[in-house]
Amino acid sequence: MSATAIPASPSSAARGTTGSILTSDTAGAANLATAPFGHALVAAGERDPRIVGLTADLGKYTDMHVFSARFPERFVQVGMAEQNLIGIAAGLARTGHVPFATTYCVFATRRAYDFIAIGAALGRANVKIVAGLPGLTTGYGGTHQGIEDLALMRAVPGLTVIDPCDATEMAQATDAAARHDGPVYLRLLRGQVPVVFDPATHRFEIGKARLLREGSDVAIVSTGLMTARALDAAATLAREGVRVAVLHMPTIKPFDRDALLELATRVPRLVTAENHVVTGGLASAVADALADEGLAVRLQRIGIPDCFCDSGSLPFLVKRYRMDADSIAAAARAVMQPRAPRIPTQ
Amino acid sequence: MSVPAVSIANAANAANSARLARLQAKARTLRLHVLRMAERVGQGYVGQGLGIADLLAVIYFDAMRYDPQRLDWPERDRFVLSIGHYSIALYAALAEAGVFPLDEMDSYGADGSRLEMSGSEITPGFEMTGGSLGHGLGQAVGMAIGHRLAGRASRTFLLMSDGELQEGSTWEAAMAGAHYHLDTLIAFIDCNNQQADGPPASVMGIEPVHDKWAAFGWHVQRIDGNDIGAIVAAVAIAQASSGRPHAIVLDTLMGKGVPLFEKREKNHFIRVAPEEWAQARLQAAGHDPAR
């Protein structure tokens, strides 16, 4: 996808405004759940006394307040110090605890990268980093939008990287992270979170993709909240007679290569969709696997182009950076077209 | 029948003298281990290893509660080495304590060895991977909180360097240590006045070190880090003082115990000519810090 052709701003009459940093993007959601991470962490904490909660001055903003209210003696406020957040978490892990440390994606990954790589991952310390405001889930602009965290975390050896889709998966991934022995980076959906998957039937498992929808014309491979939009796009395309498969890949690392290759062999027309820059995240993981296998597959990548995003209202930003269901559907139609002849360059 | 007070005092002095003599002998042994390892690779962090041998003699053979045969004993005190390039000194202490065979020291810095030039958790007895400076204190704070949460009285000893005081993360952790009143945490700061690009005063001034830690809410002592009696006393004073974490600032001499290296122009990474090792060993074996 080209990074240059970003639509111009709409007319002033149609302009939205940047929302409160506390509000979530719940547009179009029929069902919502409140603080699924916080409640899942409490449930895990009831079961496992080793679980400790930490935050860097963002307890209320990462749903950690649910845990700290229930287990005040097992909560460590670190203040605005993300390097120390991960350092203390690593020290807790080395004394037998299971620390869950929360902040925003941007602060965890940009500011504390060395501490995640060396303090947590190199020694396989049992540290869980739960990071809010992934991709375009805030209108606050480049300082707060975690657009390249998956690329950074995916490059760290031994780190498990998870991008859940909805409230159901957020809760299940929290439980899975608590049971997993090893460092985990988990993207956080906080506050009022849409329910896409039925908790009674959906099963999240670290390292496993889920084929949510079968189809033979085109396949959408998606992660995180983009899977909800992928399902919407698939429904739209189905009404046009297009048979669309949707493969949900909530674990970016370890990557479920087998599930991807099985699908890509049957349906060699793929669209990837991620709430992240198209560099280094899901699209790159997919391209790595296809290249390693030598598969000739057409691929369109939906995600944030190679730029920092503006601030503004989320519906505006989601459209502006072509992160909506319509854009996924358009990419699916494009990938089914015969390949245009390559124009020779001078 | 009462024992005269003067006899008790004499007995206590004699016991203390024996204790210090034993630790001084240990420090000499650690210095010889450091030279043994460094000679194999012909270079290395000899200056740091010799300079900190007195501290490690006190930590591993007097102050710390641990079991070299049971490294995962949950109740153990922890020694956290933030400065990975000082690992040569920790290898010496761990080998001497029986954590791994003395002969394994001969693999120091060799390909495939567990004894890397910059130490990491692959070596038994290493509680964390230091070397990316500014990590140790934060993890030590986490360990001290972890012991408290688990209801254990275990103490956390940390060794960091003067140059490391330039890392911002050190001060994030210093703030947290005081905020949580971690009085089971004892941080040693090795001030050998030498970092990679020169003395800290010329690279980025760190003084007044004592006042900085005091201002951050720590109980601070500053001592001669090559005086075993002073180290033993400082640890005792720290343990008798509650409510605050402890910083013990050590003024040390790089190359201590080997006059050949003590007098050498100070370098972060000492180069040694092949014929100098034998002389260095002789000096280390005969060195007596009390003299």
Chai-1 contact restraints between the chains, C-beta under 6 A:
chainA,res_idxA,chainB,res_idxB,connection_type,confidence,min_distance_angstrom,max_distance_angstrom,comment,restraint_id
A,A81,B,E172,contact,1.0,0.0,6.0,A-B,restraint_1
A,Q83,B,S169,contact,1.0,0.0,6.0,A-B,restraint_2
A,Q83,B,E172,contact,1.0,0.0,6.0,A-B,restraint_3
A,N84,B,G138,contact,1.0,0.0,6.0,A-B,restraint_4
A,N84,B,E172,contact,1.0,0.0,6.0,A-B,restraint_5
A,N84,B,A173,contact,1.0,0.0,6.0,A-B,restraint_6
A,N84,B,A176,contact,1.0,0.0,6.0,A-B,restraint_7
A,G87,B,G138,contact,1.0,0.0,6.0,A-B,restraint_8
A,G87,B,Q139,contact,1.0,0.0,6.0,A-B,restraint_9
A,I88,B,G138,contact,1.0,0.0,6.0,A-B,restraint_10
A,I88,B,V141,contact,1.0,0.0,6.0,A-B,restraint_11
A,I88,B,G142,contact,1.0,0.0,6.0,A-B,restraint_12
A,A90,B,Q139,contact,1.0,0.0,6.0,A-B,restraint_13
A,G91,B,Q139,contact,1.0,0.0,6.0,A-B,restraint_14
A,G91,B,G142,contact,1.0,0.0,6.0,A-B,restraint_15
A,G91,B,M143,contact,1.0,0.0,6.0,A-B,restraint_16
A,L92,B,G142,contact,1.0,0.0,6.0,A-B,restraint_17
A,L92,B,G146,contact,1.0,0.0,6.0,A-B,restraint_18
A,R94,B,M143,contact,1.0,0.0,6.0,A-B,restraint_19
A,T95,B,M143,contact,1.0,0.0,6.0,A-B,restraint_20
A,T95,B,G146,contact,1.0,0.0,6.0,A-B,restraint_21
A,T95,B,H147,contact,1.0,0.0,6.0,A-B,restraint_22
A,H97,B,G146,contact,1.0,0.0,6.0,A-B,restraint_23
A,D114,B,S132,contact,1.0,0.0,6.0,A-B,restraint_24
A,I118,B,T129,contact,1.0,0.0,6.0,A-B,restraint_25
A,I118,B,S132,contact,1.0,0.0,6.0,A-B,restraint_26
A,G119,B,H135,contact,1.0,0.0,6.0,A-B,restraint_27
A,L122,B,T129,contact,1.0,0.0,6.0,A-B,restraint_28
A,G123,B,E121,contact,1.0,0.0,6.0,A-B,restraint_29
A,G123,B,T129,contact,1.0,0.0,6.0,A-B,restraint_30
